[in-house]
Amino acid sequence: MTTDADGILRQITEIVARELAVPAESLAADTDLRAIEGADSVRLLRVVAKVEQTWDIELDDEDVFTVSSVAELAGVVREALQVKAA
């Protein structure tokens, strides 16, 4: 588990790729999570669950439902990690 910004983005990209069964290379920081082929609400919730498990955090529902890209999800994780560390 990494906590630096680039590492978080990289690890989230890998989680998204694995959970949505797409190549990680096809994902960019600005990739719209809902636009990925095969993405649906259940699979995206699995992504969130895996992210929470990976960093041992709990993301606010409001944050989860407002993010649309890989980078935005990484930002929410960084914020949750800062709160956890405080």
N, CA, C and O atoms as a DFTB+ gen file, in Angstrom:
344 C
 N C O
     1  1       0.848      -1.181       0.000
     2  2       0.000       0.000       0.000
     3  2       0.889       1.238       0.000
     4  3       1.810       1.368       0.806
     5  1       0.597       2.106      -0.892
     6  2       1.352       3.338      -1.009
     7  2       0.469       4.524      -0.635
     8  3      -0.754       4.459      -0.766
     9  1       1.085       5.595      -0.174
    10  2       0.303       6.761       0.228
    11  2       0.704       8.033      -0.506
    12  3       0.112       9.085      -0.264
    13  1       1.699       7.965      -1.402
    14  2       2.030       9.161      -2.175
    15  2       1.062       9.270      -3.359
    16  3       0.499       8.271      -3.805
    17  1       0.880      10.478      -3.853
    18  2      -0.150      10.746      -4.873
    19  2       0.002       9.865      -6.110
    20  3      -0.981       9.301      -6.590
    21  1       1.212       9.742      -6.627
    22  2       1.416       8.920      -7.832
    23  2       1.155       7.452      -7.549
    24  3       0.578       6.748      -8.378
    25  1       1.575       6.994      -6.392
    26  2       1.368       5.600      -6.031
    27  2      -0.107       5.268      -5.843
    28  3      -0.566       4.199      -6.245
    29  1      -0.846       6.192      -5.230
    30  2      -2.287       5.988      -5.053
    31  2      -2.968       5.905      -6.406
    32  3      -3.787       5.018      -6.643
    33  1      -2.628       6.831      -7.295
    34  2      -3.226       6.824      -8.632
    35  2      -2.905       5.524      -9.363
    36  3      -3.778       4.927      -9.992
    37  1      -1.671       5.097      -9.278
    38  2      -1.247       3.856      -9.941
    39  2      -2.004       2.650      -9.373
    40  3      -2.482       1.800     -10.124
    41  1      -2.105       2.586      -8.062
    42  2      -2.762       1.442      -7.432
    43  2      -4.266       1.438      -7.721
    44  3      -4.851       0.376      -7.929
    45  1      -4.892       2.612      -7.735
    46  2      -6.315       2.685      -8.069
    47  2      -6.533       2.274      -9.520
    48  3      -7.507       1.589      -9.833
    49  1      -5.634       2.689     -10.403
    50  2      -5.730       2.280     -11.804
    51  2      -5.694       0.767     -11.914
    52  3      -6.460       0.182     -12.680
    53  1      -4.815       0.129     -11.157
    54  2      -4.716      -1.329     -11.174
    55  2      -5.992      -1.979     -10.621
    56  3      -6.455      -2.986     -11.158
    57  1      -6.553      -1.417      -9.568
    58  2      -7.786      -1.954      -8.990
    59  2      -8.929      -1.830      -9.988
    60  3      -9.679      -2.783     -10.198
    61  1      -9.064      -0.659     -10.601
    62  2     -10.123      -0.442     -11.595
    63  2      -9.968      -1.428     -12.743
    64  3     -10.943      -2.042     -13.177
    65  1      -8.753      -1.578     -13.232
    66  2      -8.505      -2.494     -14.352
    67  2      -8.888      -3.921     -13.984
    68  3      -9.532      -4.618     -14.768
    69  1      -8.499      -4.345     -12.810
    70  2      -8.787      -5.721     -12.370
    71  2     -10.293      -5.931     -12.171
    72  3     -10.849      -6.918     -12.653
    73  1     -10.947      -5.013     -11.470
    74  2     -12.366      -5.185     -11.163
    75  2     -13.267      -5.033     -12.388
    76  3     -14.333      -5.643     -12.455
    77  1     -12.840      -4.219     -13.357
    78  2     -13.663      -4.000     -14.550
    79  2     -13.160      -4.800     -15.754
    80  3     -13.699      -4.691     -16.855
    81  1     -12.121      -5.603     -15.526
    82  2     -11.580      -6.493     -16.565
    83  2     -11.189      -5.738     -17.831
    84  3     -11.573      -6.108     -18.940
    85  1     -10.408      -4.663     -17.636
    86  2      -9.868      -3.914     -18.760
    87  2      -8.368      -3.776     -18.551
    88  3      -7.895      -3.836     -17.416
    89  1      -7.610      -3.592     -19.637
    90  2      -6.162      -3.412     -19.460
    91  2      -5.856      -2.098     -18.737
    92  3      -6.444      -1.063     -19.054
    93  1      -4.954      -2.139     -17.785
    94  2      -4.581      -0.931     -17.047
    95  2      -4.046       0.142     -17.994
    96  3      -4.220       1.337     -17.755
    97  1      -3.395      -0.295     -19.064
    98  2      -2.826       0.652     -20.029
    99  2      -3.912       1.462     -20.736
   100  3      -3.631       2.528     -21.283
   101  1      -5.142       0.966     -20.728
   102  2      -6.230       1.671     -21.412
   103  2      -6.844       2.754     -20.528
   104  3      -7.723       3.494     -20.968
   105  1      -6.382       2.845     -19.288
   106  2      -6.938       3.800     -18.336
   107  2      -5.975       4.964     -18.140
   108  3      -4.773       4.766     -17.964
   109  1      -6.512       6.169     -18.171
   110  2      -5.746       7.379     -17.882
   111  2      -6.326       8.010     -16.623
   112  3      -7.398       7.616     -16.166
   113  1      -5.630       8.974     -16.070
   114  2      -6.104       9.640     -14.860
   115  2      -7.479      10.260     -15.060
   116  3      -8.293      10.294     -14.136
   117  1      -7.735      10.749     -16.267
   118  2      -9.020      11.407     -16.526
   119  2     -10.077      10.481     -17.117
   120  3     -11.127      10.945     -17.561
   121  1      -9.810       9.177     -17.127
   122  2     -10.790       8.222     -17.642
   123  2     -12.066       8.280     -16.807
   124  3     -12.026       8.175     -15.581
   125  1     -13.196       8.446     -17.488
   126  2     -14.501       8.468     -16.822
   127  2     -14.849       7.032     -16.434
   128  3     -14.991       6.166     -17.298
   129  1     -14.984       6.789     -15.155
   130  2     -15.245       5.434     -14.665
   131  2     -16.535       4.850     -15.234
   132  3     -16.617       3.654     -15.512
   133  1     -17.540       5.706     -15.402
   134  2     -18.833       5.213     -15.904
   135  2     -18.812       4.907     -17.393
   136  3     -19.696       4.218     -17.902
   137  1     -17.807       5.415     -18.089
   138  2     -17.723       5.214     -19.537
   139  2     -16.929       3.964     -19.915
   140  3     -16.876       3.599     -21.089
   141  1     -16.323       3.317     -18.948
   142  2     -15.542       2.112     -19.231
   143  2     -16.503       0.991     -19.594
   144  3     -17.485       0.739     -18.895
   145  1     -16.198       0.322     -20.704
   146  2     -17.074      -0.762     -21.143
   147  2     -17.199      -1.816     -20.054
   148  3     -16.200      -2.280     -19.506
   149  1     -18.421      -2.183     -19.752
   150  2     -18.682      -3.195     -18.735
   151  2     -18.876      -2.628     -17.342
   152  3     -19.229      -3.360     -16.417
   153  1     -18.647      -1.323     -17.182
   154  2     -18.824      -0.713     -15.865
   155  2     -20.308      -0.556     -15.575
   156  3     -21.066      -0.069     -16.413
   157  1     -20.710      -0.968     -14.397
   158  2     -22.071      -0.723     -13.931
   159  2     -21.972      -0.395     -12.448
   160  3     -20.887      -0.441     -11.868
   161  1     -23.085      -0.070     -11.845
   162  2     -23.054       0.387     -10.453
   163  2     -22.491      -0.675      -9.507
   164  3     -21.773      -0.342      -8.563
   165  1     -22.803      -1.922      -9.746
   166  2     -22.308      -2.992      -8.876
   167  2     -20.791      -3.118      -8.984
   168  3     -20.100      -3.223      -7.971
   169  1     -20.285      -3.106     -10.192
   170  2     -18.833      -3.226     -10.375
   171  2     -18.107      -2.011      -9.807
   172  3     -17.033      -2.149      -9.221
   173  1     -18.681      -0.834      -9.975
   174  2     -18.038       0.361      -9.435
   175  2     -18.047       0.338      -7.907
   176  3     -17.100       0.811      -7.277
   177  1     -19.086      -0.196      -7.318
   178  2     -19.100      -0.338      -5.858
   179  2     -18.057      -1.347      -5.393
   180  3     -17.492      -1.203      -4.309
   181  1     -17.798      -2.370      -6.212
   182  2     -16.725      -3.317      -5.882
   183  2     -15.365      -2.626      -5.935
   184  3     -14.483      -2.909      -5.124
   185  1     -15.204      -1.719      -6.897
   186  2     -13.963      -0.937      -6.976
   187  2     -13.796      -0.153      -5.675
   188  3     -12.730      -0.180      -5.060
   189  1     -14.842       0.537      -5.265
   190  2     -14.785       1.338      -4.040
   191  2     -14.481       0.454      -2.833
   192  3     -13.658       0.821      -1.993
   193  1     -15.128      -0.696      -2.736
   194  2     -14.888      -1.610      -1.619
   195  2     -13.432      -2.067      -1.589
   196  3     -12.825      -2.141      -0.520
   197  1     -12.881      -2.369      -2.740
   198  2     -11.484      -2.811      -2.813
   199  2     -10.543      -1.669      -2.435
   200  3      -9.536      -1.889      -1.762
   201  1     -10.866      -0.464      -2.864
   202  2     -10.063       0.708      -2.503
   203  2     -10.094       0.908      -0.986
   204  3      -9.054       1.125      -0.364
   205  1     -11.276       0.836      -0.403
   206  2     -11.401       0.996       1.050
   207  2     -10.621      -0.083       1.792
   208  3      -9.966       0.192       2.797
   209  1     -10.695      -1.288       1.298
   210  2      -9.981      -2.406       1.931
   211  2      -8.467      -2.219       1.802
   212  3      -7.726      -2.471       2.752
   213  1      -8.018      -1.787       0.648
   214  2      -6.583      -1.627       0.398
   215  2      -5.947      -0.632       1.364
   216  3      -4.868      -0.886       1.899
   217  1      -6.613       0.498       1.587
   218  2      -6.054       1.540       2.445
   219  2      -6.662       1.561       3.847
   220  3      -6.315       2.427       4.651
   221  1      -7.556       0.630       4.151
   222  2      -8.214       0.573       5.455
   223  2      -8.854       1.914       5.806
   224  3      -8.607       2.490       6.866
   225  1      -9.690       2.390       4.873
   226  2     -10.408       3.652       5.049
   227  2     -11.876       3.432       4.719
   228  3     -12.252       2.418       4.130
   229  1     -12.693       4.393       5.105
   230  2     -14.096       4.370       4.705
   231  2     -14.383       5.688       4.003
   232  3     -14.227       6.762       4.584
   233  1     -14.803       5.595       2.752
   234  2     -15.092       6.791       1.967
   235  2     -16.533       7.213       2.185
   236  3     -17.428       6.374       2.293
   237  1     -16.751       8.520       2.248
   238  2     -18.110       9.051       2.388
   239  2     -18.905       8.758       1.126
   240  3     -18.398       8.895       0.012
   241  1     -20.166       8.348       1.313
   242  2     -21.025       8.060       0.166
   243  2     -21.116       9.250      -0.780
   244  3     -21.096       9.081      -1.999
   245  1     -21.216      10.445      -0.224
   246  2     -21.306      11.644      -1.052
   247  2     -20.090      11.774      -1.966
   248  3     -20.223      12.108      -3.143
   249  1     -18.909      11.511      -1.418
   250  2     -17.684      11.570      -2.221
   251  2     -17.676      10.490      -3.295
   252  3     -17.325      10.741      -4.448
   253  1     -18.066       9.293      -2.899
   254  2     -18.051       8.161      -3.828
   255  2     -18.956       8.416      -5.031
   256  3     -18.589       8.120      -6.167
   257  1     -20.137       8.965      -4.772
   258  2     -21.097       9.138      -5.849
   259  2     -20.863      10.386      -6.683
   260  3     -21.529      10.585      -7.699
   261  1     -19.919      11.234      -6.264
   262  2     -19.635      12.428      -7.064
   263  2     -18.376      12.281      -7.909
   264  3     -18.185      13.046      -8.854
   265  1     -17.517      11.322      -7.598
   266  2     -16.310      11.155      -8.421
   267  2     -16.675      10.530      -9.762
   268  3     -17.566       9.686      -9.857
   269  1     -15.965      10.969     -10.790
   270  2     -16.235      10.386     -12.102
   271  2     -14.983       9.823     -12.756
   272  3     -15.084       9.028     -13.691
   273  1     -13.802      10.218     -12.282
   274  2     -12.580       9.751     -12.937
   275  2     -11.670       9.019     -11.951
   276  3     -11.857       9.068     -10.735
   277  1     -10.696       8.350     -12.519
   278  2      -9.694       7.646     -11.715
   279  2      -8.973       8.646     -10.812
   280  3      -8.758       8.375      -9.631
   281  1      -8.599       9.801     -11.364
   282  2      -7.873      10.816     -10.593
   283  2      -8.735      11.367      -9.461
   284  3      -8.228      11.610      -8.366
   285  1     -10.027      11.568      -9.709
   286  2     -10.908      12.073      -8.649
   287  2     -11.022      11.060      -7.518
   288  3     -11.029      11.436      -6.346
   289  1     -11.111       9.788      -7.857
   290  2     -11.155       8.748      -6.826
   291  2      -9.850       8.747      -6.032
   292  3      -9.869       8.594      -4.811
   293  1      -8.728       8.915      -6.708
   294  2      -7.434       8.985      -6.021
   295  2      -7.403      10.182      -5.068
   296  3      -6.858      10.084      -3.969
   297  1      -7.984      11.306      -5.483
   298  2      -8.030      12.480      -4.619
   299  2      -8.853      12.243      -3.370
   300  3      -8.477      12.683      -2.284
   301  1      -9.971      11.553      -3.512
   302  2     -10.820      11.227      -2.361
   303  2     -10.059      10.302      -1.405
   304  3     -10.165      10.444      -0.187
   305  1      -9.306       9.370      -1.949
   306  2      -8.507       8.467      -1.114
   307  2      -7.435       9.263      -0.365
   308  3      -7.234       9.054       0.831
   309  1      -6.748      10.170      -1.059
   310  2      -5.730      10.992      -0.388
   311  2      -6.348      11.784       0.768
   312  3      -5.767      11.860       1.851
   313  1      -7.527      12.374       0.537
   314  2      -8.189      13.136       1.592
   315  2      -8.554      12.236       2.775
   316  3      -8.370      12.622       3.929
   317  1      -9.064      11.049       2.492
   318  2      -9.430      10.115       3.565
   319  2      -8.199       9.683       4.352
   320  3      -8.275       9.506       5.568
   321  1      -7.080       9.513       3.683
   322  2      -5.845       9.127       4.363
   323  2      -5.344      10.260       5.255
   324  3      -4.813      10.010       6.337
   325  1      -5.511      11.499       4.807
   326  2      -5.101      12.647       5.625
   327  2      -5.957      12.732       6.890
   328  3      -5.443      12.994       7.977
   329  1      -7.258      12.509       6.742
   330  2      -8.155      12.533       7.898
   331  2      -7.776      11.406       8.870
   332  3      -7.742      11.602      10.085
   333  1      -7.498      10.242       8.316
   334  2      -7.145       9.087       9.150
   335  2      -5.848       9.354       9.923
   336  3      -5.714       8.938      11.073
   337  1      -4.898      10.047       9.291
   338  2      -3.607      10.305       9.913
   339  2      -3.686      11.414      10.964
   340  3      -2.811      11.519      11.823
   341  1      -4.721      12.230      10.896
   342  2      -4.837      13.381      11.827
   343  2      -5.257      12.960      13.214
   344  3      -5.396      13.804      14.099
